[in-house]
Amino acid sequence: MTILPIQIYGEPVLHSPAEPVGEITDEVRALVADMLETMTAAPGVGLAAPQVGVGKRLFVYDWTDEEGVRHHGTAIDPELWLAPSTPESIDELDDEEESEGCLSFPGERFPIRRSARVILRARDLEGEPYELVAEGWLARILQHEYDHLDGVIYVDRLEVPIWKTAQKTMRKRRWGVPGNSWTPGVDDLEG
Ligand code: ZN
């Protein structure tokens, strides 16, 4: 297994819709193994194939909740349904509770509103279809990773004042153009 370089905001593969995986070949299995190793090394709670430069519709996730329950899996050719927004969604964004980060925009966190509940339908690495109903932070992770498959990074969804802050960071770090990546364990960057 190999720790793969993680592409940074500006690399075209991150900003284009990914292609269906289709048949689960040895190549796909090797990619998932490398993605799991890369996600663990970063460390991160989710990683989508476009983030390691592969424009395929799959992501991995691994997150342990406050009660110590581990939620992890591989989602191949997933579909995601979002629950309608709840009354809380008109409240102000909460910096603590609603901030997320992205390994392709490393070292930064910004608040963003997400659906409280989602349904994920996907295939696992054995090709078995499954359905997962997720709430709270897990729902957030799934929305974040699913977005990557459509060429959307959470930074693109930020509300305008926060989006401007993110744009400043991007200019300062010289991101937003092709050719930037970092490798966990090699480059001194935080996810
Ligand atoms: Zn991300």
Boltz pocket constraint, residues with backbone or C-beta under 6 A from the ligand:
constraints:
  - pocket:
      binder: B
      contacts: [[A, 46], [A, 101], [A, 102], [A, 103], [A, 104], [A, 144], [A, 148]]
      max_distance: 6.0
